[in-house]
Amino acid sequence: MTPRSVHIVALKRSQIPEWQRLRTALWPHVTSEQHRKEIVDVLSDLEFNAVYVAVGSERKLHGFVEASLHLTAEGCHSSPIGYIEGWYVEPEKRGKGIGRALLKKAEAWAIANGCKEMASDAEIANVLGREAHRALGFEEVNTLAHFRKSLKDNPA
Ligand SMILES: CC(C)(COP(=O)(O)OP(=O)(O)OC[C@H]1O[C@@H](n2cnc3c(N)ncnc32)[C@H](O)[C@@H]1OP(=O)(O)O)[C@@H](O)C(=O)NCCC(=O)NCCS
């Protein structure tokens, strides 16, 4: 159960700066300019994207979930699929059910949009993120290592 003082709601425009603050905490390698561009992209297509936020006292945001509709996803058999693009709760607010409540909203949105499956991803090294997914009913369908090689100095 989420703390009584925390409410999960669909993102309002006035909450965009707070959402960007949390996005930056989840994806610190992404530049502010790129965050702003992605925010515009997400909000310009709310038929295919959804953002829910956890609002605490004094309107501060403690977490968010971003979901979208995918036609296919690793290990899934139906279409469309609700896809978790981002899921984050501030470190001091974790372990209190906020992540679970955010995910539940995203799943309800996916069901309302005709989805029968939900999919997501997490870095292999993100043990906590993987554990939280499993605790909330996700099964791990693949662990994939990605590789790169410069072809400039080192051709095959
Ligand atoms: C993943 C995350 C959003 C979960 O948020 P949260 O508010 O702590 O989640 P909840 O308190 O609702 O817990 C959800 C489930 O995860 C499990 N869980 C949470 N923290 C855990 C931990 N430290 N170790 C093991 N399991 C844990 C719980 O067992 C819980 O299941 P339960 O309700 O049956 O006990 C949060 O840990 C986070 O922001 N992590 C960093 C970002 C990230 O990894 N995102 C996911 C990949 S993009």
Ligand as a Chemical Component Dictionary entry (heavy atoms), coordinates in Angstrom:
data_LIG
# 
_chem_comp.id                   LIG 
_chem_comp.type                 NON-POLYMER 
_chem_comp.pdbx_formal_charge   0 
_chem_comp.three_letter_code    LIG 
# 
loop_
_chem_comp_atom.comp_id 
_chem_comp_atom.atom_id 
_chem_comp_atom.alt_atom_id 
_chem_comp_atom.type_symbol 
_chem_comp_atom.charge 
_chem_comp_atom.model_Cartn_x 
_chem_comp_atom.model_Cartn_y 
_chem_comp_atom.model_Cartn_z 
_chem_comp_atom.pdbx_ordinal 
LIG C1  C1  C 0 12.300 -0.274 -9.367  1  
LIG C2  C2  C 0 11.687 0.801  -8.487  2  
LIG C3  C3  C 0 10.877 1.776  -9.371  3  
LIG C4  C4  C 0 10.738 0.152  -7.472  4  
LIG O1  O1  O 0 10.120 1.178  -6.725  5  
LIG P1  P1  P 0 9.636  0.946  -5.195  6  
LIG O2  O2  O 0 8.747  2.075  -4.819  7  
LIG O3  O3  O 0 10.785 0.653  -4.332  8  
LIG O4  O4  O 0 8.775  -0.378 -5.386  9  
LIG P2  P2  P 0 7.777  -1.037 -4.315  10 
LIG O5  O5  O 0 8.062  -0.548 -2.943  11 
LIG O6  O6  O 0 6.393  -0.863 -4.828  12 
LIG O7  O7  O 0 8.211  -2.559 -4.418  13 
LIG C5  C5  C 0 7.830  -3.312 -5.558  14 
LIG C6  C6  C 0 8.311  -4.736 -5.392  15 
LIG O8  O8  O 0 9.715  -4.761 -5.646  16 
LIG C7  C7  C 0 10.380 -5.479 -4.619  17 
LIG N1  N1  N 0 11.500 -4.702 -4.136  18 
LIG C8  C8  C 0 11.532 -3.380 -3.893  19 
LIG N2  N2  N 0 12.743 -3.025 -3.416  20 
LIG C9  C9  C 0 13.463 -4.180 -3.352  21 
LIG C10 C10 C 0 14.779 -4.472 -2.947  22 
LIG N3  N3  N 0 15.617 -3.516 -2.475  23 
LIG N4  N4  N 0 15.212 -5.758 -3.035  24 
LIG C11 C11 C 0 14.397 -6.718 -3.495  25 
LIG N5  N5  N 0 13.118 -6.493 -3.883  26 
LIG C12 C12 C 0 12.678 -5.246 -3.818  27 
LIG C13 C13 C 0 9.445  -5.651 -3.482  28 
LIG O9  O9  O 0 9.494  -6.990 -3.075  29 
LIG C14 C14 C 0 8.086  -5.244 -3.996  30 
LIG O10 O10 O 0 7.228  -6.339 -4.057  31 
LIG P3  P3  P 0 6.201  -6.590 -2.836  32 
LIG O11 O11 O 0 5.287  -5.409 -2.826  33 
LIG O12 O12 O 0 5.550  -7.868 -3.210  34 
LIG O13 O13 O 0 7.033  -6.661 -1.610  35 
LIG C15 C15 C 0 12.791 1.578  -7.689  36 
LIG O14 O14 O 0 13.554 0.659  -6.978  37 
LIG C16 C16 C 0 13.712 2.405  -8.569  38 
LIG O15 O15 O 0 13.405 3.561  -8.896  39 
LIG N6  N6  N 0 14.862 1.820  -8.965  40 
LIG C17 C17 C 0 15.832 2.551  -9.794  41 
LIG C18 C18 C 0 15.337 2.689  -11.231 42 
LIG C19 C19 C 0 15.055 1.339  -11.862 43 
LIG O16 O16 O 0 15.813 0.390  -11.685 44 
LIG N7  N7  N 0 13.943 1.244  -12.616 45 
LIG C20 C20 C 0 13.543 -0.019 -13.257 46 
LIG C21 C21 C 0 14.240 -0.247 -14.543 47 
LIG S1  S1  S 0 13.993 1.086  -15.698 48 
# 
loop_
_chem_comp_bond.comp_id 
_chem_comp_bond.atom_id_1 
_chem_comp_bond.atom_id_2 
_chem_comp_bond.value_order 
_chem_comp_bond.pdbx_ordinal 
LIG C1  C2  SING 1  
LIG C2  C3  SING 2  
LIG C2  C4  SING 3  
LIG C2  C15 SING 4  
LIG C4  O1  SING 5  
LIG O1  P1  SING 6  
LIG P1  O2  DOUB 7  
LIG P1  O3  SING 8  
LIG P1  O4  SING 9  
LIG O4  P2  SING 10 
LIG P2  O5  DOUB 11 
LIG P2  O6  SING 12 
LIG P2  O7  SING 13 
LIG O7  C5  SING 14 
LIG C5  C6  SING 15 
LIG C6  O8  SING 16 
LIG C6  C14 SING 17 
LIG O8  C7  SING 18 
LIG C7  N1  SING 19 
LIG C7  C13 SING 20 
LIG N1  C8  SING 21 
LIG N1  C12 SING 22 
LIG C8  N2  DOUB 23 
LIG N2  C9  SING 24 
LIG C9  C10 SING 25 
LIG C9  C12 DOUB 26 
LIG C10 N3  SING 27 
LIG C10 N4  DOUB 28 
LIG N4  C11 SING 29 
LIG C11 N5  DOUB 30 
LIG N5  C12 SING 31 
LIG C13 O9  SING 32 
LIG C13 C14 SING 33 
LIG C14 O10 SING 34 
LIG O10 P3  SING 35 
LIG P3  O11 DOUB 36 
LIG P3  O12 SING 37 
LIG P3  O13 SING 38 
LIG C15 O14 SING 39 
LIG C15 C16 SING 40 
LIG C16 O15 DOUB 41 
LIG C16 N6  SING 42 
LIG N6  C17 SING 43 
LIG C17 C18 SING 44 
LIG C18 C19 SING 45 
LIG C19 O16 DOUB 46 
LIG C19 N7  SING 47 
LIG N7  C20 SING 48 
LIG C20 C21 SING 49 
LIG C21 S1  SING 50 
# 
